[in-house]
Structure formats: C-alpha cells, structure tokens
Amino acid sequence: MVVASTSAAARRRAHPGLLRLLTAVPLCDGHDSAVVTINLELARSGVEVIYLGYHCAASAIARAAVQEDVHAVGLSSYNGGHRVFFREVLAQLRARGAGDIPVFGGGGGTITPADARAMKRDGVDRIFFAGTPLADIIAAVKGGYARELSASARLRGDRALGRAITLSENGMRGPGGSRGARRAGAAGRAFVVGVAGPGGAGKSTLIDELTSRFLRRESDGRLAILANNPSHPASGGAVLGDRVSAIYSQDDRVFFRSMATRGSLTGLSPAAPAAIASLRAGGGFDLVFVESVGIGQEGDPFGVFGRGPRLADAVLFVLAPHYGGRIQLQKIAMLNGADLVALNKCDDPMAHAARAEVAARLASNGRDQVLHTTVAARHHDGGVDHLYTAIAQLAGLETVASVAR
Amino acid sequence: MSYLGKVADAVDAYNGFVAGEAARARADERFGAELRARWAGIQASVEQTASPTGTPLPRLALPQTDEPGAIAAYLLGQGLPGEFPFANAAYREMYLDRPGGGEEPMRLFAGLGLAEDTNRRFHYLAGHQTSTRLSTAFDGPTLYGLDSDHEGVLGKVGEGGVAIDTVEDMERLFAGFDLVAPNTSVSMTMNAPAPAILAMFVAAAKRRFGADCVPQLRGTIQADMLKEVQAQNEVIFPVDASLRFLGDMVEWCIPHMPRWYPISISGYHIAEAGATPVQQAAFTLSNGFAYADMFRARGLDVNRFGPRFSFFLDCGLDVEYLVLGRVCRRVWAIGMRDGFGAGPKAQVLKLHTQTSGRSLIAAGFKNNLTRTAVELMLSYLNCTNSCHSNSADEPFTTPTEEYVRLASHAQSILLEETGVFKHTMNLLSGSPGLLALERQVERAILDVFREIDALGGVLPAMEQRYQRSKIQEAAHRFEEQIGAGERPVIGLNRYAGAGPMPRVALARTPPQKQRLQVDRLRAFKARNAKRAPEALQRLGNVARAHGSVFAELLSTVEACSLGQITACLSGAVGRFRPMV
C-alpha cells in the first residue's frame, strides 16, 4: 500500500496510507544504535516514525501507541528480559483497548529462535534476528503493517481521539473527529496555547516543564500537546522524536500527539486545525499546547494577524538570547502578535542584554505583553513557575497560590 | 579557545619541536654527539634474554641507527617504553617474563543473576588466574539506579549483569575475597549510580575488614558520565548534577582511597554505539581533558587527580586499531603536560582494553573465537595495561562458563604460551606502516578536537548533540557498508551458510531468583523503615545545598536501597532529559 515514491503528487495520494510506527527501547536498556539507524531508514523510505527513546516503560509505550494511533510498535531489545517485557507491552496495549496494534521487535542475538517462538505465542507479531539486513527489515515492516486506519465507533477515550486525528491527517474527516472521540470525555473547555519560536529556543523543553507544573498544581484535569515537526522534504517520511525528551508528559493525564507537517509550510500539520477542534470537542482537556515547528521572522502559525483562522486562545512566543541583535529583533512579527513572550535559556551570558532589548521591543508595541525569563532546562526554575501561573490565569484554571512561588 | 584547542595546538607544537630537535641534532655537532653518547648508554643498558629455542634476544628492541636526527626523533617523538610521550608503552617492561611473574593484565568482566551467582563466577574466574582481578557487570535496573521491585523491571533483574540493591548484596558479591590484599583489584562498570554503588562497596568492605580498610581497597569504578550522555544512555540526573556528584566522589577518593581509580574514561561504549576508531579516540580523549578542566575548576590539583584517571578503549578489527592505544597515550601525555601543566605521573594514560562486542555475530558464532583472538593481539600490540576478552557466545547470552574459559585461555595462550610478548619490548613498533598510521590517526584526532573546540568545548558540543550525531552517522554508514557488502563479515554477507542458529546454553536468571531478590530487598527496607527516611532527608539536604553527596552516601547506604537513593536525589536535582 505504501510505496516509496519520489514524486510529490504521488506522495500526496499516498497519504491515506502513510505508515506511522512507534519505536522504542525497553526499560533499563540504553542500546539505541540499531533503532536510531532503523528510524532513519524508515523515514527515508517515507514512513512517519514516532520515536519514544530508550529506557521506556511498557506503560509509556502502550500510552504512546494509543495516542499516536500507530500502525505498529517496534521494540529494539538488547540486554535481556525481553520475554517478560514484550508480554507486559502487549498486556498494557490490551488494557488500553489497543490489543489490535501489532508489536514487532528485534535487537541483539539475545533474542533466540526459541524466545521468538515463545514470544509469538504470547502475541508478538514478528522478531527480526540479529544480522537481518536493514533493507529486509524496512521492506518487511512496510509490507506488513501498512493498512487503512478507519473510523470505528468501538474505539474509546484516547484511542478514539488518536484515531480522529489520524483521520484528519489523512483528510478523511472534517473537524470534530469521530463520534467516539466526542464521547471520550466531558465537553471540553480546552484553553489552547499556541507555542511558536525559532528552532532551538527550547520550546519542547519549556512545554514539558509547563506540563509538569500543570500535573503538580492541578489536582485533576487533563492536558494535551500537539507537537508539530517537519516531514522530510524528499521522502515524505519523518522521525518524530519529541516524546524522547518530554519526560514529564509520560503521564495518563497528558495526551501527546506528534504531527508531521506533510509538506505544509505554515509551521503546522495541515491537519492541526482539525486536531485542535477534536481536542476542544471531546477530550476533556483543560489546557492544550500546540507547538509549531521552528519559525522564521514572518512566521504566524496560529493566525494571530488574521491572515488565516485563529487557532489558539493565546500564543506563547519563545526565543533564546542568541537571536542576532536588536535589528533582528525588530523584524520578528510574532513579538507583536504573541500574548506571552518567554526569553528562555536565561542562564546564557547574553541573557542580560537580551532581556532589556526584548523588553524594550515589547514596550514599543503598546500592548500588555509580559516578558517571562526562563531557564527551562533548570530543575524547578522559578521563571517557568511564573510563566505557568500566567498561563493558568489566562486559562481560568484554579491554581494553588502557595505553589506559585 | 577552550582547553581542547590548546591541547591540539600543544600536540602540533610538540611535533614541531621534535622535528626541530631532529634538525638541530643533525646540524649541531655537539648536540649530535651528546645524543649519540646517550644512545650508546641506552643500548648498553638493554638486558639480553633468549627464546626457549635458544635464539638470543634483547629485552628492548631499539631502532638500528646512530644518526643523531633519527635518535632525537625516536627518543622525543615516541619515547622509550615508560618515557614521555609514552607512544610505546606506559611502563618499561609490560608483559616481559620476569622472575616470580608480575600481575597479569587479564581482567575478565562478569555479572549474572544475583550477587551469590556472580560471586560464584568470580571464584571460578579467579581460579584461572594468579592474582584476583575482578570486573563487575551490573543488570539494567542497577545501571539505571532502580530497585529490583520497581514497577516493570522484574524481567530484567539479574539479566546481563548482577542485581545489586543494597549494601547486603554488595557483601554477598565479594564474599570470600580478600579485598585488602595487595594483588586483589575490583572493577565496577557503573556510571550514573556510581557514587551510591561505590559507597555500598566501601560500606560492605568496612563491615568485613574494619573501618580502617578503606585505604587498602584497590580497583576502578567507571563513573564516566560524559560518554553516558554521548553514547551509552544510562543517565539519571541532569548533566550538571551528574558531574557534580562525580566530582564529589573523585574528590573524596583522592585522599581516602589512594589505590582506587575513581573514573575510567571510556571509549568502549562510544565505539559500540557506532563510532569509528578515530571518533572513539577523539571523543574519549576530549572527555578526559574535559574532566581535567572540570576538576581543575573545582580547585583540585592536576598532579593529584591526573594519576587517578584510567582509560578504557574498545579494540575492533579496523586497521586503525593497530595504533589506537599508542596514539592515545601520546596525545594524552602531551596534552596533560603542555596543556595542563601535569607532572610525569599525571601524564601516563593507563589503558584497559576490551575486544569488540560489536564485531561478534550470532551466525557461525564460533568464528568469534578468531575475531577475539585477533583483537587481543591488536590490544597487546598497543601495550594495554589490562584487557578483557569477549566470549564467543556473547551475541546471544551472558557468557556461559565454557566460552568464558576459552576467552580467558586465549589471553593466557597469547601472553604465556606464545613468545610474541614475553621476550622483547617494541617487537613490532616503529615499522613504516605503524608510523604512517599513527601520523594519520593523530592528525584526524586533532581535527576532531578542533571541531569540538569550535563548538565551545566538550559540554557545549554535547548539548548541541555533536558527538551523538557523529556516532549515529558512523553507525548508519557501518550498517550500509555491511548491507552493500563493502564491509565483509564472514558468515553474514560473505561465505554465509553457517546453517541455522546453533542450540546453545543460555545463562538466564530464573523467575524464582528474581523474586528472591525482591523478597530480600523488601526485608531490607522493612528492617530499615525507621532509619531510612531520616537518612534520605539528610542526603536530599546535602544534595540541595551542594555539599559532598558522596561523603553523605557512605552513611546513607547503611539504611537505604539504591532505588530509594536515586529517587531522593532525583527529587533534589531533577531528572535527565534524554536526547535523541
């Protein structure tokens, strides 16, 4: 069904069947060399690979498989214990109503033929033994797991929501998603925060840190993250690796979806508006972060200047001190349009000067834009706490004042 | 320019100095005569020996020359074995036969099941050696600082290494070994949780040998967090906190454990993750210089910490491995002397080598015996100070006794049975081919240093994923080369047809043992339920106040498990955010 094609038109036609796979390395295993190589090869052959990283818990793997609505899960296991671990992943998938997602695996020679037979009896779809040529693995995966993911009223919760977004991505349903998705939770009052900024400013880390604040401060409720990343311009595939470093977002109170831009140059997946609508409509979310790909000076992924539909209730613009000086700062359109601005990486020696320049730039807008200074990479950063408080207030979330400092 | 650029410049400057001195030796008659006289003295001091068949041999082979330029180039450019810049060897005689024998370089890595299982394997290995040189592999949960009762890890308990949760496990692990004997040394392949594990080791030793045994404890703990972030991925805490805990441990070990090497700067995992030999050497050395820079910034004296560094390289089958150890010793010595002002003891790179696990394959696995034998030969040609030889069955199991014995005997055959290494130092060094390779490899290493330097040094380069992406690219190229048949692997892409996978014995940890470990851990926690919270509170406070976490851990481990300690420290400093 999926064909490695180089023509853009053929690629667009192929989208309904675009293969999405989740790959990961099991808990207590850091051997990622093989899986990284395979991820790259798969992306080059037009597959969207959602990579969860190494040292992954079975529960995190199953949660990701459901939310990402993948065609299959591939696990690369090297340091033993694979029989128990794969069984646990299968059990977790079944518990999440996703027992139909095939699981395949491979790794070092520690998985013996006898293990593979036992694992197959447990429900593992296929094991690739050590020494299988890369090309054979790619061909088998593409041939074996491509199938159309269709709407199903039987799907529940995150599974239904994940499928609704898949259908949007494949252009099969309009905004709102499937009925299943609408049933997934109480009608949402989701407050959608668009997060934009140049590549390397630390958007993903900041969103994960804000998520950790949400989980700590709000005793219940859910949060969603749509992480947009570019598709490979030639192959149409992608390695979507945002989950690897989203350490606090591995939580059942968080719905995380990785989206590839699939040729769109707006900074978001073409399906992002529909996905946002699905999240608003039915997931029971209090807060939604939509992360754009890294944008340039003119980028406006969330339509704050009225040239497109306004997709977010508030926009957070994130930049780092190395933006290239005052003149460059003048040219960044989003500094006019954003509701919240975060100068991240403020432990950088350039941060002091940058802070004054950005503050002056914002003051000239004559809008009520507060500049937040953050070090998202720092544990318990006070600047991130303040930024979260600001977002929570905009979103109308109740927050415990005592934690705010 | 960071320390790394300065090191690269220092090596270039040193090479220029050697060339200048060689020219001066030729031009300046008095200098030439001095050198000739010194050379004659060195030649006269070389002792003679003989092979078992009666061929007379010198114990040190020197270039056949009396031309002053060549003498200068040799003495300054390579150095006699044991002399700056140490290209030939860290010490004068290395593996040569001597009356009474020395401590053999073989050190075999082992770890499986529970502590008592690994203890049994240690005793088995020690029976094949005159000294007691133990090397410990830990299981996945221990490497990630998790307890055996942590959610989801049960199947991994005792797999691929030994499960250690508490100081009591550590006591079981080394039961029956005289840890304070001069010829006993213990190596532990442990990184992120290294401070807690070393604290458990010290506490266990104190319980058996008394509180004043600590200065006698001899061995190494890997504790190389930079290579973990770059390649091996066993990281728990954020990088800055990880390095701070490491610094606390090193700082404590310098005065209190004079026979302990508290860090083993490792290229092995960098190479296993896919790095080329040059990348392995360049990243490992640059990490070493980064640690030196870091400890210097902590106020430590290079001549106190420098001698306590040791290194660990992978030896594979690519041609660069003929000279990798030699080049690394040379670059390290020059860099430490001229870049860091280090004295002689802090200039010597002490090297442990392991044959390449990645070069071993499951198909026709007995060929792995040959691969390992060749790699052993290359390792000893590089005058490694200690060496682990892999077992042929490693592609599919924790080594079984049969193949461990073969791996161990391979080293004995090479060093004891063959005459290659026991009669003459420098038997093969100095050939035109080796010298040409050394020059090329050294040049390539300096190029990588300068790339890293341009990114701001090792840590900023690491944040930018420089090392990771280089390693990943190399790994990908390696697989492509195998796929395309450009890199022959016998039995895989050439002369394949070894038939179906052999039926082989597997060393696995049965579920009842895994449950036993969990039961023991829970009993420990129950016994210490009153003391643990207070100990953890103290540990957390020390970590938050930037006190010496290692000094505190020495008492924490008396009441707390590894997992409790990890959770406490994570609470204080946060968690590592992994990189793709």
Interface residues (C-beta under 8 A of the other chain):
Chain A: P26 L27 C28 D29 G30 H31 D32 S33 V36 T37 L40 E41 Y51 G53 Y54 H55 A57 A58 S59 N79 G80 G81 H82 R83 V84 F85 E88 G108 G109 T110 T112 P113 F129 A130 G131 P133 L134 A135 T205 D208 V239 G241 V244 S245 I247 A377 H379 H380
Chain B: D139 G140 P141 L143 Y144 L146 E151 G152 V153 L154 G155 K156 V157 E159 G160 Q232 N233 E234 P238 A241 E272 A273 G274 I361 A362 A363 P395 F396 T397 T398 I471 Q472 A475 H476 E479 E480 I482 G483 L492 P500 M501 L506 R508 V573 G574 R575 R577 P578 M579 V580
